[in-house]
């Protein structure tokens, strides 16, 4: 991801203080509109789901300190002016119905449908992702008019970006868990990710979801295998739990779950077991998704305006559709 996102040329002359205040009121109206939508969808604004990040709000303020301001002082004018022109470009695109800004809609909807379907079936506590958040990310990372809009739309794979390394590592446990079992999602290649928008979106979505997931190492039973039993025998080299774990390819957690194990094992004791292994498993999600969580998961922290840009892009995208 490009740390300095959304680099768009300024729109004509500088806005006057009056015009900036008018536009600022529009931004706050969007913010209120989004809060209403959250409530109408049954998502309390104060909901506290499982969090991957400790002190999430504090961390976000540290990494993304830019906020909308009611008044303008000299040292802040240029920062605000740049942000307002950036927003104005996207507002005009939404109001004018410029097709170039919407050309990835069908692709994003398809990819998010596949990802929601996969993670909804295979992981606990999953909440469906609104595809328009991914569109808002695309409008923030590049946007129509950017020279990489037709290649590296989501800026995954730019210089020193860790995302592309994670999604192309075949041994990465999280990538394996997140990636849908569909051929087009499998074995993404670095050069294709950097140059083909569809591959770029797939890689970006995998990376985003892996960063939003909560996981831990767990004992996982191998499916569809019948329960077996083992007899403690010093002669056979099966005198301890560790002996059984090593020779019967199971785990201590599985043995303790299936048996009332005494403090000391004796020859002739019989224990039930099934083959099992220690592996990483997704146990929850840093959801519901919002601009702050996207920023913490996906952006490198080089753009202090990133949260506000995501919020604004999403607000005008959903207003356009309503």
C-alpha positions in Angstrom: 0.0 0.0 0.0 1.2 3.4 -0.8 1.8 5.3 2.5 1.1 8.6 0.9 -2.2 7.8 -0.7 -4.7 9.6 -2.9 -2.3 12.1 -4.7 -4.7 14.1 -6.9 -4.1 17.3 -8.6 -5.6 20.4 -7.0 -8.8 21.6 -8.6 -8.3 25.1 -10.0 -8.0 28.0 -7.7 -7.7 27.7 -3.9 -11.0 27.6 -2.1 -11.9 30.6 0.0 -12.4 30.3 3.8 -16.1 30.6 3.2 -16.1 27.9 0.6 -14.1 25.6 2.9 -16.5 26.2 5.7 -19.4 25.3 3.4 -17.7 22.2 2.3 -16.8 21.3 5.9 -20.5 21.4 6.8 -21.1 19.0 4.0 -18.5 16.6 5.4 -20.1 16.7 8.9 -23.4 16.0 7.3 -21.9 12.9 5.7 -20.5 11.8 9.0 -24.0 12.1 10.6 -25.5 10.1 7.7 -23.0 7.3 8.2 -23.8 7.1 11.9 -27.5 6.8 11.1 -26.8 4.0 8.6 -24.8 2.1 11.2 -27.7 2.3 13.6 -30.3 1.3 10.9 -28.3 -1.8 10.1 -28.5 -2.8 13.8 -24.9 -2.1 14.6 -24.6 0.0 17.8 -22.1 2.8 17.4 -20.6 1.8 20.8 -20.3 -1.9 20.0 -17.2 -3.5 21.3 -16.3 -6.7 19.3 -13.3 -8.9 19.8 -10.3 -6.6 19.2 -6.9 -7.5 17.7 -5.5 -4.1 18.7 -5.2 -3.0 22.3 -6.3 0.6 22.8 -7.5 0.8 19.2 -8.7 4.4 19.4 -5.5 5.6 21.0 -3.4 3.8 18.4 -5.4 5.2 15.5 -5.1 8.8 16.8 -1.3 8.3 17.1 -0.8 6.9 13.6 -3.5 9.0 11.8 -3.7 12.4 13.7 -5.5 14.4 11.0 -9.0 15.4 11.9 -11.6 17.8 10.4 -11.4 21.2 11.9 -14.0 24.0 12.4 -11.5 26.8 12.2 -8.5 27.4 10.0 -5.2 28.8 11.4 -2.2 29.6 9.2 -0.1 26.5 9.8 -3.1 24.2 9.1 -4.5 25.9 6.0 -2.4 24.0 3.4 -3.1 20.6 5.0 -6.8 21.3 5.0 -6.8 22.8 1.5 -5.1 19.7 0.1 -7.6 17.4 1.8 -10.6 19.5 0.6 -9.5 19.4 -3.0 -8.9 15.7 -2.7 -12.5 15.3 -1.4 -13.9 17.6 -4.0 -12.4 15.4 -6.8 -14.3 12.4 -5.5 -17.5 14.4 -4.8 -17.6 15.6 -8.3 -16.9 12.1 -9.6 -19.8 10.7 -7.6 -22.3 13.5 -8.5 -21.4 13.4 -12.2 -21.6 9.7 -12.5 -18.2 9.4 -14.1 -18.0 5.8 -15.2 -14.2 5.5 -14.9 -14.6 5.8 -11.1 -17.1 2.9 -11.0 -15.5 0.6 -13.5 -14.4 -1.9 -10.8 -17.8 -2.2 -9.1 -18.8 -5.6 -10.6 -15.3 -7.0 -9.9 -15.2 -5.9 -6.3 -18.8 -7.2 -5.7 -17.8 -10.6 -7.1 -14.6 -10.8 -5.1 -16.2 -9.8 -1.8 -19.1 -12.2 -2.4 -16.6 -15.0 -2.7 -14.6 -13.9 0.3 -17.7 -13.4 2.5 -19.0 -16.8 1.5 -15.7 -18.6 2.3 -15.0 -16.9 5.7 -18.7 -17.1 6.7 -18.6 -20.9 6.3 -15.1 -21.5 7.8 -14.6 -19.1 10.6 -16.5 -18.1 13.8 -18.0 -14.7 14.6 -17.6 -13.5 11.0 -19.6 -10.4 9.9 -20.2 -9.8 6.2 -18.1 -7.1 4.6 -19.8 -4.4 2.6 -18.1 -4.4 -0.8 -18.3 -0.6 -0.9 -15.5 -0.4 1.8 -13.2 -1.9 -0.7 -14.3 0.6 -3.3 -13.6 3.4 -0.8 -10.1 2.0 -0.3 -9.5 2.0 -4.1 -10.7 5.6 -4.3 -8.3 6.4 -1.4 -5.2 4.4 -2.5 -5.3 5.7 -6.1 -8.5 6.8 -7.8 -9.3 7.4 -11.5 -6.7 9.7 -13.0 -3.9 8.2 -10.9 -1.3 6.6 -13.2 -1.7 3.2 -11.3 -5.5 3.2 -11.5 -5.3 0.6 -14.3 -2.6 -1.6 -12.7 -1.7 -1.4 -9.0 -5.1 0.0 -7.9 -4.8 -0.9 -4.2 -1.1 -0.1 -4.0 -0.2 -3.6 -2.7 3.4 -4.3 -3.8 4.8 -0.8 -3.8 8.3 -0.3 -2.4 8.9 -1.9 1.1 5.2 -3.1 1.3 4.9 -6.2 3.5 1.5 -7.2 2.1 2.7 -8.7 -1.2 5.2 -10.9 0.7 2.5 -12.2 2.9 0.0 -13.1 0.2 2.6 -14.7 -2.1 4.2 -16.9 0.6 2.8 -20.4 0.1 3.8 -21.3 3.7 2.0 -18.4 5.3 -0.6 -19.9 7.6 -2.9 -16.9 7.6 -2.9 -16.6 3.9 -3.9 -20.2 3.6 -6.8 -19.8 6.0 -8.1 -16.6 4.4 -7.8 -17.5 0.7 -11.0 -19.0 -0.8 -10.6 -22.5 -2.3 -11.2 -21.1 -5.8 -8.5 -21.4 -8.5 -8.4 -17.7 -9.4 -7.5 -16.9 -5.7 -4.7 -19.4 -5.5 -1.0 -18.9 -6.1 -1.0 -15.2 -6.8 2.2 -14.0 -8.4 4.0 -10.8 -7.6 4.3 -9.4 -11.1 0.6 -10.1 -11.8 -0.4 -8.5 -8.5 1.4 -5.3 -9.5 0.1 -5.0 -13.0 -3.4 -6.7 -13.3 -6.2 -5.0 -11.4 -8.1 -8.2 -10.6 -5.1 -9.8 -9.1 -4.3 -6.6 -7.2 -7.8 -6.5 -5.7 -7.6 -10.2 -4.7 -4.2 -9.8 -3.0 -5.3 -6.6 -1.2 -8.5 -8.3 0.1 -6.6 -11.3 1.3 -4.1 -9.1 3.1 -6.8 -6.9 4.6 -8.8 -9.8 6.0 -5.7 -11.6 7.4 -4.9 -8.4 9.3 -8.5 -8.1 10.6 -8.5 -11.7 11.8 -7.8 -12.9 15.3 -6.0 -16.3 15.5 -4.1 -18.6 17.8 -2.4 -22.0 17.7 -4.9 -24.7 18.5 -5.2 -28.4 18.6 -7.2 -29.5 15.5 -8.6 -33.0 15.1 -8.3 -34.5 11.6 -11.8 -34.9 10.2 -13.7 -38.1 9.5 -11.4 -40.4 11.5 -12.9 -42.8 14.0 -11.8 -42.8 17.6 -9.0 -45.2 18.4 -7.4 -46.4 21.7 -3.9 -47.0 22.9 -2.7 -49.1 25.9 0.0 -47.8 28.1 3.0 -50.2 27.8 6.5 -49.4 28.9 7.7 -52.4 26.8 6.2 -50.8 23.7 7.6 -47.4 24.5 4.2 -45.9 25.4 4.6 -44.9 29.0 3.9 -41.1 28.9 1.5 -38.7 27.1 4.4 -37.5 25.1 5.1 -41.0 23.8 1.5 -41.3 22.7 1.6 -37.8 21.1 4.7 -38.6 19.1 3.8 -42.1 18.0 0.0 -41.7 17.5 0.2 -38.2 15.9 -2.2 -36.6 18.2 -2.0 -33.7 20.8 -2.2 -33.4 24.6 -5.3 -31.2 24.3 -7.1 -34.0 22.4 -6.0 -36.7 24.9 -7.2 -34.6 27.8 -10.5 -33.8 26.1 -11.3 -37.5 25.4 -10.0 -39.0 28.7 -10.0 -38.5 32.4 -6.2 -38.9 32.7 -4.9 -39.9 36.1 -1.9 -38.2 37.7 0.3 -41.3 37.0 -0.1 -43.6 34.1 0.3 -47.4 34.6 0.8 -50.3 32.3 -2.6 -51.5 31.0 -4.3 -48.1 31.2 -6.3 -47.4 28.0 -6.7 -44.0 26.5 -8.9 -42.9 23.6 -7.5 -40.6 20.9 -8.0 -39.4 17.3 -5.2 -38.1 15.1 -4.8 -34.3 15.6 -2.2 -31.6 15.1 -1.3 -28.1 16.3 -2.1 -25.5 13.7 -3.2 -21.9 13.5 -6.9 -21.3 13.5 -9.0 -18.1 13.2 -10.9 -17.6 16.5 -12.6 -14.2 15.8 -12.6 -11.0 13.9 -11.7 -7.3 14.4 -15.2 -6.5 13.0 -17.5 -4.8 12.2 -15.4 -3.1 9.6 -14.9 0.7 9.6 -12.5 3.3 8.4 -10.3 3.2 11.5 -9.9 -0.6 11.4 -9.1 -0.5 7.7 -6.4 2.1 8.3 -4.8 0.2 11.2 -4.9 -3.1 9.2 -3.9 -1.9 5.8 -2.2 1.5 5.7 1.5 1.9 6.7 0.8 5.1 8.7 2.4 7.5 6.3 -0.8 9.4 5.5 -2.2 11.1 8.6 -5.5 11.8 6.6 -6.1 8.2 5.7 -9.0 7.5 8.1 -10.8 10.7 7.0 -10.2 9.9 3.4 -11.7 6.4 3.8 -14.7 7.8 5.7 -15.3 10.5 3.1 -15.0 8.1 0.1 -17.4 5.6 1.7 -19.9 8.3 2.7 -20.3 9.6 -0.9 -20.3 6.1 -2.4 -23.2 5.0 -0.2 -25.0 8.3 -0.6 -24.7 7.9 -4.4 -26.3 4.5 -4.2 -29.2 5.6 -2.0 
